[in-house]
Amino acid sequence: DIQMTQSPSSLSASVGDRVTITCRASQSVSSYLNWYQQKSGEAPKLLISGAINLQSGVPSRFSGSGSGTDFTLTISSLHPEDFATYYCQQSYSTWTFGQGTKVEVK
Amino acid sequence: QITLRESGPTLVKPTQTLTLTCTFSGFSLSTSGVAVGWIRQPPGKALEWVALIYWDDDKRYNPSLESRVTITKDTSRNQVVLTVTNVDPGDAATYYCSHLQTNGWSSYFNYWGQGALVTVSS
């Protein structure tokens, strides 16, 4: 099984901050890496597929990068509605999620 | 417009069998490439993929749950059913069903139901 490890597990940030979340796979997943946003009490929402492909309707302040085992989700300027938990997920071999990164108000 | 909705019991007793139904619209599970999966989330914890079924009845299971989980589909009723046998408190979670979009070898869950919260308690 492929394990996904995110860091940090949580972070505190302010509106306007640049936020970076990393995700590491236990073996190469090529570019088969997706990012989701989950707000409290809601279902997850797909943000990025294939490591870099922004989904329709997702603001351009979100971006993804990486390949192989190391990936990054970046929010260039944090908006109030971005406070949420973010999950990476590999789809190279079935599907595995990371443990999540909670972005909290500083 | 694709929608999915989970239904089933909110409370099950330990050792019982949990049966959840996903009813969907906006796509057909008889169309090549289509799949529906189940993902669960214990309270305050991370997402965990449970099972998935493809249009051709091919099935995939999380190895950690495979001995207790079964996924089936009823194409005519636009439903996917998940059963979990011999439940224990560790199976308490919000269970989501989701549409899997495939793009070559890449795949991702792009539509989700609202989730069904299941408690396991005697």
Chai-1 contact restraints between the chains, C-beta under 6 A:
chainA,res_idxA,chainB,res_idxB,connection_type,confidence,min_distance_angstrom,max_distance_angstrom,comment,restraint_id
A,Y32,B,S106,contact,1.0,0.0,6.0,A-B,restraint_1
A,N34,B,Y108,contact,1.0,0.0,6.0,A-B,restraint_2
A,A43,B,Y96,contact,1.0,0.0,6.0,A-B,restraint_3
A,A43,B,W112,contact,1.0,0.0,6.0,A-B,restraint_4
A,A43,B,Q114,contact,1.0,0.0,6.0,A-B,restraint_5
A,A43,B,G115,contact,1.0,0.0,6.0,A-B,restraint_6
A,L46,B,Y108,contact,1.0,0.0,6.0,A-B,restraint_7
A,L46,B,N110,contact,1.0,0.0,6.0,A-B,restraint_8
A,S49,B,Y108,contact,1.0,0.0,6.0,A-B,restraint_9
A,G50,B,S106,contact,1.0,0.0,6.0,A-B,restraint_10
A,Y87,B,L47,contact,1.0,0.0,6.0,A-B,restraint_11
A,S91,B,S107,contact,1.0,0.0,6.0,A-B,restraint_12
A,T94,B,R60,contact,1.0,0.0,6.0,A-B,restraint_13
A,W95,B,W49,contact,1.0,0.0,6.0,A-B,restraint_14
A,F97,B,A46,contact,1.0,0.0,6.0,A-B,restraint_15
A,F97,B,L47,contact,1.0,0.0,6.0,A-B,restraint_16
A,Q99,B,A46,contact,1.0,0.0,6.0,A-B,restraint_17
A,G100,B,A46,contact,1.0,0.0,6.0,A-B,restraint_18
